[in-house]
Amino acid sequence: MLGASARKTNYRRQRTDELTSQDGSRFVDLAIEIRTVRKSDEGSVLRGTDLPPLVTIAEPIRIGGRYDTRTRTFHGEPERWTVWYVGERQREILLDRDPEKTRTLLYSAEGAGKTFLMSQWLILQVILLATAGESGALGATAPTEKRLGTLIKSVTEMVPTAQAREPRPGAWGTFFANEKELRFCTGHMIQFRATQRASAAAGSPVQGYTWVAAACDEIQDQVEQGAYPDIEARLRGAKTSRVMSSATAKDSSNWRGWRDSLSIDWKIDRLQYTETPFVHDEHWERMQRNMSEREWKRRGLALDVGPERQVYTSWERSENLVPIPQIGAKDVTERVLARFGRNLHMLIGHDPGSLQDVSVMLKAFQIRGEERHRWYVVDELRTKTTTSAEHAKALREHLQSKWSLQYADHDEPKVLLRCDPYGTTDLKTDRSVYLTFKQAGFDIRSAAFKKGKGNGVIPKEAGIEMVNSLLCNANRDRRLFVAVNERKQPCAPLLVESLELSERDEAGKAETQKKSNKGPGGDLSDFPAALRYALWQVERVRGSTGAGMVLV
């Protein structure tokens, strides 16, 4: 006797067969004809559309055929082919079956048809699985229920589809709205799920499923939700699973970090506005005229761009976020800091604050063949709502456990810690911060100290200019980097986020936002400030008695 689950499965299969049967026949034309087109004034407009004139440029590609719903096999030629029109680039992406690169990240201009293409890809996976005689369910995810509705509409309109209460002769499958499932006459199904959690305590919306393939719409937002590891864990239904993920360029360090850490299973495709034949040129021309250059690069060219009024304009993730060379790089931190003391093996910038205390750690390396040393940010530490004593204790323990930096005597490796100057009328750092760190064993000094004159001031704009120049100067030389680990993740992710997202206000002033714990990393000013404090004494530009300026 069948159990409840088996009876339910049999009922679903019987119901799907009833809704998709063609005039009582057991056969369905499960067949796709892919026609490749290009925009051309000599072409013709597809009937019933407002598309530009198109011309066919290649022989049609046919996949599938006449499907026997009883034997679950293809049997002969269909009576009718379902025609899909694609551009050259779309066809290339759609038909890619690289055995090594089983996951695709598709960047697309806004309005270039990435959701449409991903819908075609989903349907195609069903046909290919049916052709190979392989069973299984497929996942289709979106960051929100609203976006999921757009994806469902796109997929269900791609091929003949019945509704649970509306039979349709010759339908390929039936969409069950309550379950958000499209069940095919082949026995396969697409399960549509939104990845946004109802609350932090709620479980993953995709937990408990087993998929053989998945399509992830607007994956950048799903990554921000922390959903992708859950999706990857669901792909256990096949020896070789495949993923198609669409993305729009987004100002997010978390997203860029995830993208840059993709494994060898992934490839990145970019679909620019010029590569879709289905949008009139006039649309793109108007779009470009009516938005900033930055927004056009992001929305039209599918490129990553920084904030509109970016503070650290010399920062380039691909150039400044790199591993420390394993060959040809010598740690010269002790030599570079020798004029400040003995056995100094690390330079640290510290910014004390009311909501968070931040320390940024750097080491200097000499690269073979280069005249000057480079600085690499190798670590960071943030404590929230703590006292200076608590942060100093946490920093000391961190340095001892991770970097083996001790304070037992003068002959052991130490660190030089530079802090926000105190004692001026417009700076708030108190002398007690220095005393607290000294009591904890740190060699802490003012970031702006003039012998015989005491503490000075670090002009914010001069400090920003110094950092920008180190990131990349006018000669395209780069001397400041953030190191990445073996997984290509930043060793100082919050600093990277700050460098990438810091913006000037409408008056052009930098770091004027209110202190806050909101957002992925909280306040964006503390980490660059700590970086400036660390480097000011060793890298700032000073005036000279001769022409021009000289570096310290």
HELIX and SHEET records of a PDB file:
HELIX    1   1 ALA A    4  THR A   20  1                                  17    
HELIX    2   2 GLU A   88  LEU A   94  1                                   7    
HELIX    3   3 LYS A  114  ALA A  132  1                                  19    
HELIX    4   4 GLU A  145  THR A  156  1                                  12    
HELIX    5   5 ILE A  219  GLU A  224  1                                   6    
HELIX    6   6 TYR A  228  ARG A  234  1                                   7    
HELIX    7   7 SER A  253  ASP A  260  1                                   8    
HELIX    8   8 TYR A  273  GLU A  275  5                                   3    
HELIX    9   9 ASP A  281  ARG A  289  1                                   9    
HELIX   10  10 GLU A  293  ARG A  299  1                                   7    
HELIX   11  11 ARG A  317  ASN A  320  1                                   4    
HELIX   12  12 THR A  333  VAL A  336  1                                   4    
HELIX   13  13 ALA A  338  PHE A  340  5                                   3    
HELIX   14  14 SER A  388  TRP A  403  1                                  16    
HELIX   15  15 ARG A  431  GLN A  439  1                                   9    
HELIX   16  16 LYS A  460  LEU A  471  1                                  12    
HELIX   17  17 PRO A  493  LEU A  501  1                                   9    
HELIX   18  18 ASP A  526  GLU A  539  1                                  14    
SHEET    1   A 4 LEU A  54  THR A  56  0                                        
SHEET    2   A 4 PHE A  27  SER A  44 -1                                        
SHEET    3   A 4 ILE A  61  ASP A  68 -1                                        
SHEET    4   A 4 THR A  73  PHE A  74 -1                                        
SHEET    1   B 3 LEU A  54  THR A  56  0                                        
SHEET    2   B 3 PHE A  27  SER A  44 -1                                        
SHEET    3   B 3 THR A  82  VAL A  86  1                                        
SHEET    1   C 9 THR A 161  GLN A 163  0                                        
SHEET    2   C 9 GLY A 173  PHE A 176  1                                        
SHEET    3   C 9 GLU A 181  PHE A 184 -1                                        
SHEET    4   C 9 MET A 189  ALA A 194 -1                                        
SHEET    5   C 9 ALA A 137  ALA A 142  1                                        
SHEET    6   C 9 ALA A 213  CYS A 216  1                                        
SHEET    7   C 9 ARG A 242  ALA A 247  1                                        
SHEET    8   C 9 ARG A 103  SER A 108  1                                        
SHEET    9   C 9 TRP A 266  LEU A 271  1                                        
SHEET    1   D 5 LEU A 321  VAL A 322  0                                        
SHEET    2   D 5 LEU A 480  ALA A 483  1                                        
SHEET    3   D 5 ARG A 374  LYS A 384  1                                        
SHEET    4   D 5 GLN A 356  ILE A 367 -1                                        
SHEET    5   D 5 ALA A 329  ASP A 331 -1                                        
SHEET    1   E 7 LEU A 321  VAL A 322  0                                        
SHEET    2   E 7 LEU A 480  ALA A 483  1                                        
SHEET    3   E 7 ARG A 374  LYS A 384  1                                        
SHEET    4   E 7 GLN A 356  ILE A 367 -1                                        
SHEET    5   E 7 LEU A 344  ASP A 351 -1                                        
SHEET    6   E 7 LYS A 414  CYS A 419  1                                        
SHEET    7   E 7 ASP A 443  SER A 446  1                                        
SHEET    1   F 2 PHE A 449  LYS A 450  0                                        
SHEET    2   F 2 GLY A 454  ASN A 455 -1                                        
SHEET    1   G 2 VAL A 541  GLY A 543  0                                        
SHEET    2   G 2 MET A 549  LEU A 551 -1                                        
END                                                                             
